[in-house]
Amino acid sequence: MRKFAIAMVLLVAGALVTGCAPGVTRMADPSDGDFYTEEEYQKLKKDQREAYCADLLSAYGDAQDCVAESGDALDGERTAIAALETSLADIRPQLMGLRSEVEGLQSQIAYFEGLPRMYMVEKGDFLSKISGLEEVYADPNLIYPDWELVIPRDWPRAYTVKEGENLWMIAKRWEIYGDGRMWTEIFEANGDVLSDPNMIRPGQTLTIPR
């Protein structure tokens, strides 16, 4: 738009300098960028020349106004760009901090994804010890939104007797039956290893019927 306005100013100024002459039938419209040629200038009649010169002056004034408006708009755009650059400079440290956090999270994710998915039980191991190993669960308190966690729902089908327990106590455990009176279910299901319900020993693995 600004280039067009400048071209308009130059063309109008050129036409003013060239002058006007009689004898042209068509009507040029300087406001639309339509000007007489030099040959047509020479053929213009006096009234045509006066009218055309007035149109040129009007178009010249409009073009100057357009250039001025374009300059104001350009100044406004420069001011807006400067404001954006200032805002960017203000938030750049925050962006750098976020980038550092993202890189840290990516490093942690890569570490977790590299943890083993299988573990070979060694002598002296027990589940709470295994689950506490860094290479198994790393930090159990470190979880992230959108993770999908597997929630085990299967009830145990076997139970290892602990020191001081009896069948009533085992049956009463919430994960077994939650009712001590169901101890007979355990006794009957383990008839191959139990002959007396009062004679169980630590370390025995009993089948829990379901």
LUMZA-206766 format. One record per residue (C-alpha): x, y, z; residue in one letter. Coordinates in steps of 0.5 Angstrom, whole numbers, padded with zeros to 4 digits, always signed. Layout:
residues N
XYZA
...
***
This chain:
residues 210
+0000+0000+0000M
+0006+0005+0002R
+0009+0003-0005K
+0003+0004-0009F
+0002+0011-0005A
+0009+0013-0007I
+0009+0011-0014A
+0002+0015-0014M
+0006+0022-0012V
+0011+0021-0017L
+0006+0020-0023L
+0002+0026-0021V
+0008+0030-0020A
+0011+0028-0027G
+0004+0030-0030A
+0004+0036-0027L
+0011+0038-0029V
+0009+0036-0036T
+0003+0040-0037G
-0004+0039-0041C
-0006+0040-0048A
-0013+0040-0052P
-0016+0035-0056G
-0017+0029-0052V
-0024+0025-0052T
-0022+0020-0046R
-0022+0022-0039M
-0016+0020-0035A
-0018+0019-0027D
-0011+0020-0023P
-0015+0018-0017S
-0015+0011-0020D
-0008+0011-0022G
-0010+0013-0029D
-0006+0019-0033F
-0006+0022-0039Y
+0001+0020-0044T
+0005+0026-0046E
+0002+0026-0053E
-0005+0026-0050E
-0003+0032-0045Y
-0001+0036-0052Q
-0008+0035-0054K
-0012+0037-0048L
-0017+0043-0049K
-0016+0049-0044K
-0022+0046-0040D
-0020+0039-0040Q
-0013+0041-0038R
-0016+0045-0032E
-0020+0040-0029A
-0014+0035-0030Y
-0010+0039-0026C
-0015+0040-0021A
-0015+0032-0021D
-0008+0031-0020L
-0007+0036-0015L
-0013+0033-0011S
-0010+0026-0012A
-0003+0028-0010Y
-0006+0031-0004G
-0009+0024-0002D
-0003+0020-0004A
+0001+0025+0001Q
-0004+0023+0006D
-0004+0016+0005C
+0004+0016+0006V
+0003+0020+0012A
-0002+0015+0015E
+0003+0009+0012S
+0008+0012+0016G
+0004+0013+0023D
+0002+0005+0022A
+0009+0003+0021L
+0011+0007+0027D
+0006+0004+0031G
+0008-0003+0028E
+0015-0002+0030R
+0013+0000+0037T
+0009-0006+0038A
+0015-0010+0036I
+0019-0007+0041A
+0014-0008+0046A
+0014-0016+0044L
+0022-0016+0044E
+0022-0013+0051T
+0016-0018+0054S
+0021-0024+0050L
+0027-0021+0054A
+0023-0022+0061D
+0020-0029+0060I
+0027-0031+0057R
+0030-0033+0064P
+0023-0037+0065Q
+0023-0041+0059L
+0031-0043+0060M
+0029-0045+0067G
+0023-0049+0064L
+0028-0052+0059R
+0032-0054+0064S
+0026-0058+0068E
+0024-0061+0062V
+0031-0064+0060E
+0031-0066+0068G
+0025-0070+0067L
+0027-0073+0060Q
+0033-0076+0064S
+0029-0079+0070Q
+0024-0082+0065I
+0030-0085+0061A
+0033-0088+0067Y
+0026-0091+0069F
+0025-0094+0063E
+0032-0097+0063G
+0030-0101+0070L
+0030-0108+0069P
+0023-0111+0068R
+0025-0118+0071M
+0029-0120+0078Y
+0032-0126+0080M
+0031-0128+0087V
+0037-0129+0091E
+0038-0133+0097K
+0036-0129+0103G
+0031-0124+0099D
+0024-0123+0101F
+0019-0118+0098L
+0019-0112+0102S
+0027-0112+0101K
+0026-0113+0093I
+0021-0108+0093S
+0026-0103+0096G
+0032-0104+0091L
+0033-0098+0087E
+0034-0102+0081E
+0027-0105+0082V
+0022-0099+0084Y
+0027-0093+0084A
+0024-0088+0088D
+0016-0091+0090P
+0014-0084+0092N
+0016-0081+0085L
+0010-0082+0081I
+0007-0077+0075Y
+0001-0075+0072P
-0002-0079+0067D
+0002-0086+0069W
-0003-0092+0069E
-0001-0096+0074L
-0003-0104+0075V
-0007-0105+0081I
-0007-0113+0083P
-0013-0115+0085R
-0012-0123+0086D
-0013-0126+0092W
-0007-0130+0095P
-0008-0138+0093R
-0002-0140+0098A
+0000-0137+0104Y
+0007-0138+0108T
+0006-0140+0116V
+0009-0135+0120K
+0012-0136+0127E
+0006-0136+0133G
+0000-0137+0127E
-0005-0142+0127N
-0010-0144+0122L
-0016-0139+0125W
-0011-0133+0125M
-0009-0135+0118I
-0016-0135+0116A
-0018-0129+0119K
-0013-0125+0115R
-0017-0120+0111W
-0013-0122+0105E
-0015-0130+0106I
-0022-0130+0108Y
-0023-0125+0114G
-0026-0130+0118D
-0023-0134+0123G
-0028-0139+0123R
-0026-0141+0116M
-0020-0145+0118W
-0023-0151+0116T
-0023-0150+0109E
-0015-0149+0109I
-0015-0155+0114F
-0019-0159+0109E
-0015-0157+0103A
-0008-0159+0106N
-0010-0166+0108G
-0003-0168+0104D
+0001-0164+0109V
-0003-0163+0115L
-0006-0169+0120S
-0007-0164+0126D
-0010-0157+0125P
-0006-0155+0131N
+0000-0158+0128M
+0003-0153+0123I
+0010-0150+0123R
+0013-0144+0121P
+0015-0144+0114G
+0010-0149+0111Q
+0006-0146+0105T
-0001-0148+0105L
-0006-0148+0099T
-0012-0143+0100I
-0018-0145+0096P
-0022-0140+0093R
***
